[in-house]
Amino acid sequence: MVSTVVDRRELDIIEKDVPLSGFTTWNVGGPARYFCQPESLDQLQKAIVFADEFDLDTIFLGNGSNLLVSDEGFDGLAVRLGPGFGDLENDGDRIRASAGTPLYKLADVSNKAGSSCFNFLTGIPGTVGGGLVMNAGAFGSEISDYLTEFSYLDPSGDVHEVSRKDVRFNYRSSPFQGCPDKIVLEAEFKLERGESQPDMSEILEQRREKFPYSKPSAGSVFKNPTEVDMTAGQLLDEVGAKGFSVGNAAVSHQHANFILNKGHATAKNIQKAIDILRDRVYKEFGVTLVTEIVVI
Ligand SMILES: Cc1cc2nc3c(=O)[nH]c(=O)nc-3n(C[C@H](O)[C@H](O)[C@H](O)COP(=O)(O)OP(=O)(O)OC[C@H]3O[C@@H](n4cnc5c(N)ncnc54)[C@H](O)[C@@H]3O)c2cc1C
């Protein structure tokens, strides 16, 4: 339990009833009872103390590119790291990035330092914090492959430094998923030089051919299953998912694992589409698809 008393004047960054739809790439989500975008560790710690004092649940948002927030919103404090958490330092061998840094910046800066190891992140619209929590990846690489250490803030407002070797990451998962009270602050990565990944522009071109970028989405909805030798997209394609819709939530014709918001789709529409598609795949293949997106 945190004992520090927060001066009300210090809490002017906390707003009330802020719609979260503006902070998710699906453009859906109801209001957060409280919302803030801290610009410094001090402001973040005060927000955490505020949540603790008033016994509020917390959620942390990166770029909201893997989030489905319910239409009813969130009855607690939603914290989105502001631009003050976008610093990145590069000494030529290692990169230290604040959690709010966009993933493309990691790729861009590494490239300029002569390493293509982060090119796989090109076109993934997340932040370093969200990327770490989701263990973002593509083209056979994952962000945790290059992680050396990171720090997080606990609910008491204390900062912890963690070494990569003490933490287990798996395909699109990390120990931070399902831990809504720990916020990733910074991460350090090593720059591998022996790799030759395709150019960022080439990757972007490949991704544009494969994935729909013109309408709001949250990327792949389901993880690839391990029990069959087919991707989630292939299974969904086989059950005729492409073009299927619930309200304005429609499965992309380009990629069956993407549900698009074609305009004013609700979280309920998207959730219903997810449930129906999971059911279809189960009936046809006996495979229970697990969502990659995080539902709030
Ligand atoms: C068009 C498109 C393409 C995509 N392609 C890919 C792809 O190829 N590969 C891939 O892996 N993903 C992909 N994604 C999904 C998404 O971009 C990634 O999962 C990304 O890493 C999410 O980062 P974010 O900052 O948006 O996190 P959010 O979506 O904001 O959050 C995701 C989770 O992380 C938590 N979180 C966020 N920041 C923090 C923090 N600082 N501390 C603690 N918890 C935090 C949230 O609470 C939530 O549980 C795609 C998405 C889109 C829209």
The ligand as an SDF file (V2000), in Angstrom:
LIG
                    3D

 53 58  0  0  0  0  0  0  0  0999 V2000
   -1.9600   -3.0790  -39.2010 C   0  0  0  0  0  0  0  0  0  0  0  0
   -1.3490   -3.8400  -38.0400 C   0  0  0  0  0  0  0  0  0  0  0  0
   -0.3440   -4.7610  -38.2590 C   0  0  0  0  0  0  0  0  0  0  0  0
    0.2170   -5.4670  -37.1890 C   0  0  0  0  0  0  0  0  0  0  0  0
    1.2020   -6.3780  -37.4420 N   0  0  0  0  0  0  0  0  0  0  0  0
    1.7820   -7.0330  -36.4250 C   0  0  0  0  0  0  0  0  0  0  0  0
    2.8530   -7.9640  -36.6620 C   0  0  0  0  0  0  0  0  0  0  0  0
    3.2880   -8.1870  -37.7880 O   0  0  0  0  0  0  0  0  0  0  0  0
    3.3980   -8.5910  -35.5930 N   0  0  0  0  0  0  0  0  0  0  0  0
    2.9630   -8.3710  -34.3160 C   0  0  0  0  0  0  0  0  0  0  0  0
    3.5180   -8.9620  -33.3840 O   0  0  0  0  0  0  0  0  0  0  0  0
    1.9550   -7.5130  -34.0740 N   0  0  0  0  0  0  0  0  0  0  0  0
    1.3570   -6.8350  -35.0780 C   0  0  0  0  0  0  0  0  0  0  0  0
    0.3330   -5.9560  -34.8370 N   0  0  0  0  0  0  0  0  0  0  0  0
   -0.1960   -5.8230  -33.4620 C   0  0  0  0  0  0  0  0  0  0  0  0
    0.4480   -4.7160  -32.6040 C   0  0  0  0  0  0  0  0  0  0  0  0
    0.9340   -3.6520  -33.3950 O   0  0  0  0  0  0  0  0  0  0  0  0
    1.5770   -5.2510  -31.7200 C   0  0  0  0  0  0  0  0  0  0  0  0
    1.1100   -6.2450  -30.8330 O   0  0  0  0  0  0  0  0  0  0  0  0
    2.2420   -4.1310  -30.8990 C   0  0  0  0  0  0  0  0  0  0  0  0
    3.3720   -4.6600  -30.2590 O   0  0  0  0  0  0  0  0  0  0  0  0
    1.2990   -3.5490  -29.8380 C   0  0  0  0  0  0  0  0  0  0  0  0
    1.9320   -2.4040  -29.3020 O   0  0  0  0  0  0  0  0  0  0  0  0
    1.0970   -1.1980  -28.7160 P   0  0  0  0  0  0  0  0  0  0  0  0
    2.0540   -0.1980  -28.2080 O   0  0  0  0  0  0  0  0  0  0  0  0
    0.0970   -0.7140  -29.6830 O   0  0  0  0  0  0  0  0  0  0  0  0
    0.3870   -1.9160  -27.4890 O   0  0  0  0  0  0  0  0  0  0  0  0
   -1.1540   -1.8140  -27.0280 P   0  0  0  0  0  0  0  0  0  0  0  0
   -1.9990   -2.3820  -28.0980 O   0  0  0  0  0  0  0  0  0  0  0  0
   -1.4490   -0.4350  -26.5890 O   0  0  0  0  0  0  0  0  0  0  0  0
   -1.1350   -2.7440  -25.7780 O   0  0  0  0  0  0  0  0  0  0  0  0
   -0.9470   -4.1480  -25.9130 C   0  0  0  0  0  0  0  0  0  0  0  0
   -0.7950   -4.7370  -24.4980 C   0  0  0  0  0  0  0  0  0  0  0  0
    0.3830   -4.2220  -23.9090 O   0  0  0  0  0  0  0  0  0  0  0  0
    0.0700   -3.5180  -22.7010 C   0  0  0  0  0  0  0  0  0  0  0  0
    0.9850   -2.3800  -22.6540 N   0  0  0  0  0  0  0  0  0  0  0  0
    1.2140   -1.4400  -23.5940 C   0  0  0  0  0  0  0  0  0  0  0  0
    2.2140   -0.6300  -23.2130 N   0  0  0  0  0  0  0  0  0  0  0  0
    2.5940   -1.0490  -21.9810 C   0  0  0  0  0  0  0  0  0  0  0  0
    3.5860   -0.6280  -21.0470 C   0  0  0  0  0  0  0  0  0  0  0  0
    4.4050    0.3830  -21.2840 N   0  0  0  0  0  0  0  0  0  0  0  0
    3.6960   -1.3340  -19.8800 N   0  0  0  0  0  0  0  0  0  0  0  0
    2.8870   -2.3890  -19.6030 C   0  0  0  0  0  0  0  0  0  0  0  0
    1.9280   -2.8220  -20.4360 N   0  0  0  0  0  0  0  0  0  0  0  0
    1.7980   -2.1700  -21.6160 C   0  0  0  0  0  0  0  0  0  0  0  0
   -1.3990   -3.1370  -22.8160 C   0  0  0  0  0  0  0  0  0  0  0  0
   -1.9810   -2.9830  -21.5520 O   0  0  0  0  0  0  0  0  0  0  0  0
   -1.9410   -4.3460  -23.5450 C   0  0  0  0  0  0  0  0  0  0  0  0
   -2.1230   -5.4100  -22.6450 O   0  0  0  0  0  0  0  0  0  0  0  0
   -0.2500   -5.2410  -35.8720 C   0  0  0  0  0  0  0  0  0  0  0  0
   -1.2670   -4.2980  -35.6510 C   0  0  0  0  0  0  0  0  0  0  0  0
   -1.8070   -3.5990  -36.7200 C   0  0  0  0  0  0  0  0  0  0  0  0
   -2.8920   -2.5880  -36.4580 C   0  0  0  0  0  0  0  0  0  0  0  0
  1  2  1  0
  2  3  1  0
  2 52  2  0
  3  4  2  0
  4  5  1  0
  4 50  1  0
  5  6  2  0
  6  7  1  0
  6 13  1  0
  7  8  2  0
  7  9  1  0
  9 10  1  0
 10 11  2  0
 10 12  1  0
 12 13  2  0
 13 14  1  0
 14 15  1  0
 14 50  1  0
 15 16  1  0
 16 17  1  0
 16 18  1  0
 18 19  1  0
 18 20  1  0
 20 21  1  0
 20 22  1  0
 22 23  1  0
 23 24  1  0
 24 25  2  0
 24 26  1  0
 24 27  1  0
 27 28  1  0
 28 29  2  0
 28 30  1  0
 28 31  1  0
 31 32  1  0
 32 33  1  0
 33 34  1  0
 33 48  1  0
 34 35  1  0
 35 36  1  0
 35 46  1  0
 36 37  1  0
 36 45  1  0
 37 38  2  0
 38 39  1  0
 39 40  1  0
 39 45  2  0
 40 41  1  0
 40 42  2  0
 42 43  1  0
 43 44  2  0
 44 45  1  0
 46 47  1  0
 46 48  1  0
 48 49  1  0
 50 51  2  0
 51 52  1  0
 52 53  1  0
M  END
$$$$
